[in-house]
């Protein structure tokens, strides 16, 4: 392909210009060029081939000049400027070769010949410009698009890592607080809490695939719930219900814990907590609700490190395929997360 473009196509370009000029000239004068002296025809075609090579070389050199001087000037003024330079160079080349050749052959140079020798090479030069530059701009556009997507993906990956880095210290702070107070009152319970914490951290550190089976995520939540029950009040009324059909469906990890964590953190009043996970028509539905102390004023914005990070991660991982609703009615706080698995 490169051999054809470099060595064959310039010759074909020159011959195309020549035969187009001959066609118009012979039609106008009712002549047939193949009845002329073939020595003259061969000379004219040879000159046309040389003009083709010289023209394509000049055009390609100008394209490289454009790219250095005005990189990717894909606008009206830039295209007009490039065309003016290219057409001017083409006219100079044509008038140096074709005009003298026409003046010394046949019946001399007429105004019709001059018009043909000016307009036809110019039109072909413009066509060549459009094809060549369109290819260059298309490649540049694709390269820019790929680079933009790479930068976007890198930015999203960096943001996800940042959100996880915020989230882990938040969880550790609460867990270490639990163990700290247990150590003064119940050393065996503190030991059990430490073992559970190790299990939770092992999942976070070593099982961070891009997606995990939903059963692994629910098992992780079960361990977290057991960890929280150790320090929970004896008044706690806990109801946990996970749908048995939730097995191998893939889900991004550590999305559900902030909702469970908030339920235990703000539990009060009747100390009732309910946690459920179900699947319905391809939608994964995870819901929590908990009683809150009567004196606690509900936050209408429902903001916090856990919820804000959760909202942002959902936007990045499940764009337009999730719904998170949190709210407080009376002394009960509820949260529902719906993710489209299909």
Buried (B, 14 or more C-beta within 10 A) or exposed (E): EEEEEEEEBBBEBBBBBBEBBBEBBBEEEEBEBEEBEEEBBEEBBEBBBBBBBBBBEBBBEBBEEBBEEBEEBEEEEEBEBBBEEBBEBBBEBBBEBBBEBBEEBBEEBBEEBBEBBBEBBBEBBBEBBEEBBEEBEEEBEEEEEEEEEEEEEEEEEEBBEEBBEBBBEBBBEBBEEBBEEBEEEBEEBBEBBBEBBEBBBEBBEEEEEEEBBBBBBBBBBEBBBBBBEBBBEEEBEBEBEBBEEBEEBEBBBBBBBBBBBBBBEBBBBBBBBBBBBBBEEEBBBBBBBBBBEEEBEBEEEBEBBBBBBBBBBBBBBBEEEBBBEBEBEEBBBBBBBBBEBE
